[in-house]
């Protein structure tokens, strides 16, 4: 618990009761603006009292969610007769650091893979470890958006999602040296991987239960990841999580703010995607193939390659959406799992579009073509 009182005299001063001051600015006319340090996605409440011992039973405004590293709440109530007011900050949910970094350099034989949480932006493009021996995930806040540009979808839980598609070097470290990819390059995305390889299924039903349950087969990629980190919430992203993360607040077809003028308007997307219109641009890949992750510009949340490069697995069974969906996990059954994002070989901008996932896509036919991979997600609680 943190307390402070604000003097409402002409020369406003700030004191803390048993702690360092948390108010950094007091506005004019005795209207306090109370500011305190936070973590992104944290939820806080500010309570006041006219004496130091409380009770602190009057909330100032409503709960506030931190977008960055501080929160400011203005108390517009009249000044008390004593000229002093005391405040208490209650942490409803402490929030999460911007980045989760998993060190997988120990390989599949390691007893564990250490996890580090930080608000500092890692040297993603200059330190090769972040595309070979370390896996970086970015925190994404809860929120509401128009999925496929049409359906209102609400995600009540924040989550982490991979900054990059899982690379071939990372995959080899995590599964024991095996690289199934058709187009080889250690910092390029791993591909030629099936849903069953990632979660289990078919011969091991433990990974086929989503959305009824989130179980995975112990020997699958996700099974190994959960065992090495002790966190059972690592998984593929749902389709809703994937699109929400891809859009990063945009409402356009591509997360760079552009809408294509035709199905071959590659110029509208080439700055953020390895796609059909720039396969031979010399930017790190073979002609007509994928390229090094992070080669093109990220979206507003610092996530790379969500359009093009390779298509990506989602958790959901293929199926329709409904208006007003909350935390959708897709249909309870089906024949194929969803894939999103398009690939370097997609023949139309429609395949790369934020709002589209053509029903003609059949992932089993894409696996062996070197165009289908994945990124890791981690579900987080709505409050701690």
C-alpha positions as CSV (number, residue, x, y, z in Angstrom):
1,X,0.0,0.0,0.0
2,X,1.2,3.5,-0.8
3,X,0.0,6.6,0.9
4,X,0.4,10.4,0.4
5,X,-1.3,13.6,1.3
6,X,-1.6,16.7,-0.7
7,X,-1.7,20.2,1.0
8,X,-4.3,22.4,-0.6
9,X,-2.8,25.7,0.3
10,X,-1.3,28.1,-2.2
11,X,2.1,26.6,-2.2
12,X,1.2,23.0,-2.8
13,X,3.5,20.4,-1.3
14,X,3.6,16.6,-1.4
15,X,4.5,14.2,1.4
16,X,4.4,10.5,1.7
17,X,3.4,8.5,4.7
18,X,6.0,5.8,5.2
19,X,7.1,5.7,1.6
20,X,8.7,7.8,-1.1
21,X,6.4,10.3,-2.7
22,X,4.4,9.0,-5.7
23,X,2.9,12.3,-6.8
24,X,5.1,14.0,-9.3
25,X,2.9,17.0,-10.3
26,X,0.2,19.0,-8.5
27,X,-2.0,21.2,-10.8
28,X,-3.1,24.7,-10.1
29,X,-6.2,25.7,-8.1
30,X,-5.7,22.8,-5.6
31,X,-6.7,20.2,-8.2
32,X,-4.2,17.4,-7.6
33,X,-2.8,15.4,-10.5
34,X,-1.5,12.2,-8.8
35,X,1.1,10.3,-10.8
36,X,2.7,7.0,-10.0
37,X,5.0,4.4,-11.6
38,X,3.3,1.4,-13.3
39,X,3.9,-1.5,-15.6
40,X,2.2,-1.8,-19.0
41,X,-1.3,-3.4,-18.8
42,X,-1.4,-2.8,-15.0
43,X,-4.8,-1.8,-13.6
44,X,-4.9,0.6,-10.7
45,X,-7.4,2.4,-8.4
46,X,-6.8,5.6,-6.5
47,X,-8.6,6.1,-3.1
48,X,-8.7,9.2,-0.9
49,X,-9.3,10.1,2.7
50,X,-9.3,13.4,4.6
51,X,-7.0,11.9,7.3
52,X,-3.9,9.7,7.4
53,X,-5.5,6.7,9.1
54,X,-8.4,6.4,6.7
55,X,-10.7,4.8,5.9
56,X,-9.7,5.1,2.2
57,X,-13.2,4.3,1.0
58,X,-13.8,6.9,-1.7
59,X,-12.4,6.0,-5.1
60,X,-11.2,8.9,-7.3
61,X,-12.7,8.2,-10.7
62,X,-12.7,4.7,-12.1
63,X,-10.0,2.0,-12.4
64,X,-7.3,3.0,-14.8
65,X,-5.2,0.8,-17.1
66,X,-1.6,1.7,-17.7
67,X,-0.6,1.9,-21.4
68,X,3.1,2.8,-20.6
69,X,5.0,3.3,-17.4
70,X,2.9,5.7,-15.4
71,X,-0.6,6.7,-14.7
72,X,-2.0,10.1,-13.8
73,X,-5.4,10.6,-12.1
74,X,-6.9,14.1,-11.4
75,X,-9.0,14.6,-8.3
76,X,-11.5,17.3,-9.0
77,X,-13.3,17.1,-5.7
78,X,-13.5,20.2,-3.5
79,X,-10.7,20.9,-1.0
80,X,-11.4,19.6,2.5
81,X,-11.6,22.0,5.4
82,X,-8.4,20.9,6.9
83,X,-6.6,21.7,3.7
84,X,-5.1,18.2,3.4
85,X,-6.0,15.1,1.6
86,X,-4.5,11.6,1.7
87,X,-4.4,9.0,-1.1
88,X,-3.8,5.3,-1.4
89,X,-3.0,3.5,-4.7
90,X,-4.5,0.0,-4.9
91,X,-3.0,-2.4,-7.5
92,X,-5.9,-4.3,-9.1
93,X,-3.5,-6.0,-11.6
94,X,0.2,-5.3,-11.5
95,X,0.7,-5.5,-15.2
96,X,3.4,-7.2,-17.3
97,X,6.7,-6.2,-18.7
98,X,6.8,-5.5,-22.4
99,X,9.0,-8.4,-23.3
100,X,9.5,-12.0,-22.3
101,X,12.8,-13.5,-23.4
102,X,13.3,-17.3,-23.3
103,X,16.9,-18.5,-23.4
104,X,16.9,-21.8,-25.3
105,X,20.6,-22.0,-25.9
106,X,20.9,-25.0,-23.6
107,X,19.0,-27.0,-26.2
108,X,16.5,-29.9,-25.8
109,X,18.8,-31.5,-23.2
110,X,18.7,-28.6,-20.8
111,X,16.8,-29.0,-17.5
112,X,15.0,-25.7,-18.1
113,X,14.9,-22.7,-20.3
114,X,15.3,-19.5,-18.3
115,X,12.8,-16.7,-18.7
116,X,13.6,-13.0,-18.4
117,X,11.0,-10.2,-18.2
118,X,12.0,-6.7,-19.2
119,X,10.6,-3.4,-20.4
120,X,13.8,-2.6,-22.3
121,X,13.6,-3.2,-26.0
122,X,16.1,-6.0,-26.9
123,X,18.6,-5.5,-29.7
124,X,16.5,-7.6,-31.9
125,X,18.1,-6.9,-35.2
126,X,21.7,-6.4,-34.1
127,X,22.2,-9.3,-31.7
128,X,21.8,-12.6,-33.6
129,X,21.0,-14.5,-30.4
130,X,17.4,-13.1,-30.6
131,X,16.9,-15.0,-33.8
132,X,18.9,-18.1,-33.0
133,X,19.2,-19.0,-29.2
134,X,16.7,-16.7,-27.6
135,X,12.9,-16.4,-28.2
136,X,11.4,-12.9,-27.7
137,X,7.7,-12.4,-27.0
138,X,5.9,-9.0,-26.8
139,X,3.1,-8.2,-24.3
140,X,-0.2,-7.3,-26.1
141,X,-2.9,-5.7,-24.0
142,X,-6.5,-6.9,-23.8
143,X,-8.9,-5.0,-26.1
144,X,-11.8,-5.0,-28.6
145,X,-11.4,-4.8,-32.4
146,X,-13.2,-5.6,-35.6
147,X,-12.1,-9.0,-36.7
148,X,-11.9,-9.4,-40.4
149,X,-13.1,-5.8,-40.5
150,X,-16.6,-6.9,-39.6
151,X,-17.1,-8.8,-36.3
152,X,-16.7,-7.1,-32.9
153,X,-14.4,-9.4,-30.9
154,X,-13.2,-8.7,-27.4
155,X,-10.1,-10.3,-25.9
156,X,-10.3,-10.0,-22.1
157,X,-6.9,-11.4,-21.3
158,X,-3.5,-9.8,-22.3
159,X,-1.1,-12.2,-23.9
160,X,2.5,-12.4,-25.1
161,X,3.2,-13.3,-28.8
162,X,6.4,-13.9,-30.6
163,X,8.1,-10.8,-32.1
164,X,9.4,-13.1,-34.9
165,X,8.2,-16.3,-36.5
166,X,10.1,-19.2,-34.8
167,X,13.3,-19.5,-36.7
168,X,15.1,-22.7,-37.9
169,X,17.9,-22.2,-35.4
170,X,15.5,-21.7,-32.5
171,X,13.5,-24.7,-33.5
172,X,16.6,-26.9,-33.8
173,X,17.7,-25.8,-30.4
174,X,14.4,-26.6,-28.9
175,X,13.7,-30.0,-30.4
176,X,17.2,-31.4,-30.5
177,X,18.9,-30.4,-33.7
178,X,16.2,-31.4,-36.2
179,X,15.4,-28.8,-38.9
180,X,12.5,-29.9,-41.1
181,X,12.6,-26.9,-43.3
182,X,12.7,-27.1,-47.1
183,X,14.4,-23.7,-47.6
184,X,17.4,-23.6,-45.2
185,X,18.7,-20.6,-43.3
186,X,19.2,-20.5,-39.5
187,X,17.5,-17.1,-39.1
188,X,14.8,-17.8,-41.6
189,X,11.4,-19.1,-40.3
190,X,11.1,-22.8,-39.7
191,X,8.6,-24.4,-42.0
192,X,7.4,-27.8,-43.2
193,X,5.9,-28.3,-39.7
194,X,2.5,-29.7,-39.0
195,X,0.0,-28.9,-36.3
196,X,0.5,-32.3,-34.9
197,X,4.3,-31.7,-34.6
198,X,3.6,-28.5,-32.7
199,X,0.9,-29.7,-30.3
200,X,0.2,-33.4,-30.9
201,X,-2.8,-35.1,-32.4
202,X,-3.8,-37.9,-34.7
203,X,-1.6,-40.6,-33.1
204,X,-1.5,-38.7,-29.8
205,X,-5.0,-37.3,-29.0
206,X,-3.6,-35.1,-26.2
207,X,-3.0,-32.2,-28.6
208,X,-6.3,-32.4,-30.5
209,X,-8.7,-31.2,-27.8
210,X,-8.7,-27.4,-28.4
211,X,-10.9,-25.5,-27.7
212,X,-12.4,-28.0,-25.2
213,X,-9.0,-28.1,-23.5
214,X,-5.6,-26.8,-24.0
215,X,-3.7,-30.0,-23.5
216,X,-0.7,-30.8,-25.7
217,X,1.3,-34.0,-26.2
218,X,4.3,-34.2,-23.9
219,X,6.7,-35.0,-26.8
220,X,5.4,-32.2,-29.1
221,X,7.1,-28.8,-29.5
222,X,4.6,-27.1,-27.1
223,X,4.8,-30.0,-24.7
224,X,8.6,-29.6,-24.5
225,X,8.3,-25.8,-24.2
226,X,5.8,-26.1,-21.3
227,X,8.0,-28.6,-19.6
228,X,11.2,-26.6,-19.9
229,X,9.6,-23.3,-18.7
230,X,7.1,-24.8,-16.2
231,X,4.4,-22.7,-17.8
232,X,1.4,-24.6,-19.2
233,X,0.0,-21.5,-21.0
234,X,2.5,-21.5,-23.9
235,X,0.7,-22.4,-27.1
236,X,-0.1,-21.2,-30.6
237,X,-2.2,-18.0,-30.8
238,X,-5.9,-18.3,-31.5
239,X,-7.0,-16.8,-34.8
240,X,-8.4,-13.8,-32.9
241,X,-5.2,-13.2,-31.0
242,X,-3.2,-13.5,-34.2
243,X,-5.3,-10.9,-36.1
244,X,-5.5,-8.6,-33.1
245,X,-1.7,-8.7,-32.7
246,X,-1.2,-8.3,-36.5
247,X,-3.5,-5.2,-36.7
248,X,-1.9,-3.5,-33.7
249,X,-4.8,-1.0,-33.6
250,X,-5.0,-0.5,-37.4
251,X,-8.3,-1.0,-39.4
252,X,-6.7,-1.2,-42.8
253,X,-6.0,-4.3,-44.9
254,X,-2.3,-4.2,-43.9
255,X,-0.8,-3.1,-40.6
256,X,1.3,-0.4,-42.3
257,X,-2.0,1.6,-42.8
258,X,-2.4,0.7,-46.5
259,X,-5.3,-0.7,-48.4
260,X,-4.4,-2.4,-51.7
261,X,-6.0,-0.9,-54.9
262,X,-6.1,-4.4,-56.5
263,X,-5.2,-8.0,-55.9
264,X,-1.8,-7.3,-57.4
265,X,-1.0,-4.0,-55.7
266,X,2.2,-5.3,-54.1
267,X,3.6,-1.8,-53.5
268,X,1.0,-1.4,-50.7
269,X,2.6,-4.2,-48.6
270,X,6.2,-4.7,-49.7
271,X,7.7,-2.5,-46.9
272,X,6.3,-4.9,-44.3
273,X,6.3,-8.3,-46.1
274,X,8.3,-10.7,-48.1
275,X,5.7,-11.3,-50.8
276,X,5.1,-12.2,-54.4
277,X,6.0,-8.6,-55.4
278,X,9.5,-8.6,-53.8
279,X,10.8,-12.2,-53.9
280,X,13.9,-11.2,-55.7
281,X,14.8,-8.0,-53.9
282,X,18.1,-9.2,-52.5
283,X,16.9,-8.9,-48.9
284,X,18.1,-12.1,-47.4
285,X,16.3,-14.9,-49.2
286,X,16.5,-17.0,-52.4
287,X,14.3,-15.9,-55.3
288,X,10.7,-16.9,-54.8
289,X,11.3,-18.1,-51.2
290,X,11.0,-16.7,-47.6
291,X,13.7,-14.6,-46.0
292,X,15.4,-13.8,-42.6
293,X,12.8,-12.8,-40.0
294,X,12.8,-9.1,-39.2
295,X,14.0,-8.1,-42.7
296,X,11.0,-5.8,-43.2
297,X,9.4,-3.2,-41.1
298,X,7.5,-4.2,-37.9
299,X,3.9,-3.1,-37.0
300,X,3.1,-0.6,-34.3
301,X,3.6,-3.1,-31.6
302,X,7.0,-4.2,-32.8
303,X,6.0,-7.5,-34.4
304,X,7.5,-8.6,-37.6
305,X,6.4,-10.6,-40.7
306,X,2.7,-11.0,-39.9
307,X,2.0,-10.3,-43.6
308,X,3.9,-12.6,-46.0
309,X,7.2,-14.5,-45.5
310,X,5.4,-17.7,-44.4
311,X,1.8,-18.4,-43.4
312,X,1.3,-19.3,-39.7
313,X,-0.6,-21.9,-37.7
314,X,-3.4,-20.8,-35.4
315,X,-5.1,-22.9,-32.7
316,X,-8.6,-22.9,-34.1
317,X,-10.5,-25.3,-36.2
318,X,-11.6,-23.7,-39.4
319,X,-15.1,-22.1,-38.9
320,X,-17.1,-18.9,-38.8
321,X,-17.2,-16.0,-36.4
322,X,-20.1,-14.5,-34.5
323,X,-20.7,-10.8,-33.7
324,X,-19.9,-9.9,-30.2
325,X,-17.6,-12.8,-29.6
326,X,-15.5,-12.8,-26.4
327,X,-12.2,-14.7,-26.3
328,X,-13.2,-16.9,-29.2
329,X,-11.4,-20.2,-29.5
330,X,-13.1,-21.3,-32.7
331,X,-15.5,-24.2,-33.4
332,X,-15.4,-27.3,-31.2
333,X,-14.6,-29.5,-34.2
334,X,-13.6,-29.5,-37.8
335,X,-11.3,-31.0,-40.4
336,X,-8.5,-28.5,-40.7
337,X,-6.9,-25.9,-38.4
338,X,-6.7,-22.2,-39.4
339,X,-3.7,-20.6,-40.9
340,X,-3.1,-16.8,-41.3
341,X,-0.8,-14.3,-42.8
342,X,-0.1,-15.5,-46.3
343,X,3.4,-16.4,-47.7
344,X,6.1,-15.3,-50.0
345,X,4.4,-17.2,-52.8
346,X,0.8,-16.1,-52.2
347,X,-0.5,-15.0,-55.7
348,X,-2.8,-12.3,-54.5
349,X,-2.7,-9.5,-51.9
350,X,-6.0,-11.1,-50.6
351,X,-3.9,-13.8,-49.0
352,X,-1.9,-11.3,-47.0
353,X,-4.9,-9.2,-45.9
354,X,-5.6,-8.6,-42.2
355,X,-9.3,-9.4,-42.8
356,X,-9.0,-12.4,-45.0
357,X,-8.4,-16.1,-44.6
358,X,-9.6,-17.7,-47.9
359,X,-11.6,-20.8,-47.4
360,X,-9.7,-22.5,-50.1
361,X,-6.6,-22.7,-47.9
362,X,-6.0,-26.3,-46.9
363,X,-2.9,-26.4,-44.6
364,X,-2.1,-30.0,-45.2
365,X,-1.2,-29.1,-48.8
366,X,1.0,-26.2,-47.6
367,X,3.1,-28.0,-45.1
368,X,5.5,-29.6,-47.6
369,X,5.7,-26.5,-49.7
370,X,8.0,-24.5,-47.4
371,X,5.3,-21.9,-46.7
372,X,3.8,-22.8,-43.3
373,X,5.4,-22.1,-39.9
374,X,4.3,-20.5,-36.6
375,X,5.0,-18.1,-33.8
376,X,4.6,-18.8,-30.0
377,X,2.0,-17.2,-27.8
378,X,1.5,-17.1,-24.0
379,X,-1.9,-16.5,-22.5
380,X,-2.0,-14.3,-19.4
381,X,-4.7,-13.8,-16.7
382,X,-7.0,-10.8,-16.9
383,X,-5.9,-9.9,-13.4
384,X,-3.3,-11.1,-10.9
